[in-house]
Amino acid sequence: MLSTAFPDYPASDLPPIPAHWVDASWHNDACPSFMVSGLQVFVDYADPAKRESGDVRFHVMEAETARSIIATDDWQAVINAVEGFRA
């Protein structure tokens, strides 16, 4: 879905996505996203000028409630937040 929803998203901008994460990219969103353990992880462009809001690159939200879990530029912090999340 990433390739069809965001055909201009550079593959080099994508951090190492764990194999069990499911591509949930939707063309109406600002950037690609992935679902894992009830969370939606948004992966914005590496270039801040290409980001819709220009702020942090990664956003993790509860999929069902849209409650923000973390917003950061640190990919390892995203991995840690996902691994430590308990619904």
PLY file of the C-alpha trace (Angstrom):
ply
format ascii 1.0
element vertex 87
property float x
property float y
property float z
element edge 86
property int vertex1
property int vertex2
end_header
0.00 0.00 0.00
2.91 2.34 0.67
3.90 2.21 -2.97
0.39 3.04 -4.20
-0.60 5.53 -1.47
2.74 7.38 -1.51
4.49 6.63 -4.81
6.91 9.57 -4.36
7.99 8.55 -0.84
11.71 7.72 -1.07
12.49 4.17 0.03
15.65 5.56 1.64
13.47 7.64 4.01
11.91 4.52 5.51
13.54 3.34 8.76
13.89 -0.42 9.35
10.26 -1.50 9.80
9.83 -4.69 11.86
8.47 -7.57 9.78
5.32 -8.01 11.90
4.17 -4.39 11.38
1.38 -4.08 8.80
1.43 -1.34 6.16
-1.64 0.83 6.78
-0.71 3.67 4.43
-3.67 5.59 3.10
-3.41 8.27 0.41
-5.54 10.73 2.43
-3.01 10.73 5.29
-0.03 13.07 5.34
2.49 10.22 5.32
2.85 6.43 5.36
1.82 4.48 8.45
1.99 1.02 9.95
-0.24 -0.86 12.40
1.12 -2.89 15.30
-0.42 -3.99 18.61
-3.34 -1.56 18.41
-1.07 1.34 17.48
-0.67 3.30 14.28
2.86 4.49 13.59
3.19 7.39 11.14
6.52 7.76 9.36
6.85 11.21 7.84
9.41 12.32 5.27
13.05 12.68 6.38
13.12 16.15 4.77
11.20 18.53 7.08
10.24 20.66 4.05
8.19 17.74 2.70
6.28 17.18 5.94
2.75 18.48 6.16
3.39 20.21 9.47
7.20 20.32 9.37
7.49 19.13 12.96
8.66 15.78 14.29
9.02 12.86 11.94
7.41 9.96 13.83
4.01 9.84 15.51
2.58 6.87 17.38
-1.13 6.87 18.21
-3.62 4.42 19.62
-5.47 3.22 16.53
-8.90 3.09 18.12
-8.86 6.38 20.07
-6.23 8.44 18.20
-4.62 9.21 21.55
-1.02 10.28 21.04
1.56 7.92 22.54
4.75 9.62 21.33
5.89 12.17 18.76
9.63 12.19 18.14
12.46 12.26 15.64
14.10 9.28 17.37
13.25 5.95 15.70
14.56 3.94 18.65
12.16 5.84 20.93
9.33 4.74 18.62
10.43 1.11 18.80
10.67 1.35 22.60
7.22 2.95 22.89
5.63 0.25 20.73
7.36 -2.55 22.64
6.34 -1.03 25.97
2.73 -0.25 25.05
-0.03 -1.99 26.90
-3.58 -1.25 25.80
0 1
1 2
2 3
3 4
4 5
5 6
6 7
7 8
8 9
9 10
10 11
11 12
12 13
13 14
14 15
15 16
16 17
17 18
18 19
19 20
20 21
21 22
22 23
23 24
24 25
25 26
26 27
27 28
28 29
29 30
30 31
31 32
32 33
33 34
34 35
35 36
36 37
37 38
38 39
39 40
40 41
41 42
42 43
43 44
44 45
45 46
46 47
47 48
48 49
49 50
50 51
51 52
52 53
53 54
54 55
55 56
56 57
57 58
58 59
59 60
60 61
61 62
62 63
63 64
64 65
65 66
66 67
67 68
68 69
69 70
70 71
71 72
72 73
73 74
74 75
75 76
76 77
77 78
78 79
79 80
80 81
81 82
82 83
83 84
84 85
85 86
